[in-house]
Amino acid sequence: MKKLDKLIVKTFLGPFVATFFVTWFVLLMQFLWKYIDDLVGKGLDLPVILELISYTSASLITLALPLAVLLSSIMTFGNLGESFELVALKSSGISLLRFIRPLLFVCIGIAILAFLFANYVIPVANLRAKSLLYDITNSKPAFNIKAGVFYSDIPGYTIKVARKEKDNRTIHQVMIFDKSAGGGGTGADKLILAEKGTMELSDNKRFLIFVLQDGWRYEERNLRGSTVPGELIRMGFKEYRKAFDLSSFTFSRLDVGLFASNQQMLNIRQLDKAIDSLKKEEKLFSRTVNAYITSRYAFYKWKDTGWLAQAPPLQVKEFTDIVPEKNLKYVLERTEQTLREAQSNLDGTAKEFEDKHSVMILHKVEWQRKFTLAFSCIVMFLIGAPLGSIIRKGGLGTPLVFAVVFFVIFNICFMVGEKMARKDVLTTWSGMWLSNIVLMPIAAFLIYKAMNDSQLFNKEFYFRIYQITRKFLQKIKKKQPTT
């Protein structure tokens, strides 16, 4: 490697690392903002939150790499252009393509690493992240009884506390409706009223214990299936202890194997195997339908005209002409019933086939995604390198504006293409490669302009064009005859 190549690689790596971590952090904050309502108030431990963030951040790496490559390449070549180093290189006979060649190899290496990461690491990270996020979103909020509000998150109970003291454990005017299965016998409803009490957690934090004072217990017992009115029992107490099971509030983890069949959790080899199995199932559907139709309805390739032998063709106008009138109603009803049964069976089969086909499309989309996001790193570099040499502005200001514009174009095309591929409007490869297909001509145009020292983003160039156009229009206006 020559000194010039080492210089450009060192100049590129610094902004690339910085912009990558900034982009990675922004995407991670977007994820947390999206699921903030599902995370807050669940009483999650810090290790669980850090585990979710680590798995999610790993799955965002392939999305952060293209934007980091684009922004860092614009910054690198913008800084070199602003300091007139590109001018010095071109004046010494070194072309722009020769200058960007080492960075192109670096970006190809980044693309290969992105593909390997997407194929071997991200499926495992997605599996862990999705299962953990499912457990979090389906867990109940942390236990919290508010004063003056009916609380019914404990199964079988409804609790109301009129007032809570500042210690958050002493309560007043307590009302407990007990509708649990073991709350007092068959068909029993319980009501507990107390003037005051305290609430505290057990040592293992599985039970919430209410120690109530000066109250009454009301219980209405009804015999199941009996028409005799039930009896109402009232018992007073000076102190009464009531324990509530909080096991439903504990955060539980499901087996990650339940999510392993999802297409986002598979690598290329597993996706190929799943797609092959789904294709075999589609062929099985076709054979099943054909067997059902051919065994139930004899559709022949030739026209059977034997029934016309009974009468000349000119005298037989419709099928009903050869059916006796007394049997016509029966024949039509049987025909309608048979067709209705066939349509019902085929509709169910068609719906099942459509579901299987949609699953296969999702697998194909995920298969293409692993390649498109990796290749987009190369496309973004081919846009950023010539763009930076044209604008000749370093820093974060102007490069960030152009990077955001092109990344928005890339993201919109990528999402539109993926959606059209999922809906089977486009083939999976054309839909998933739509963003790269759109940006490749732009990259070629920018490279051509950069090699020819284009003034595409020079304000003076457009000002001179404006002045020439203005003078030309003034001359035309003077030549026009006045009326």
Disulfide bonds with the S-S distance in Angstrom:
none
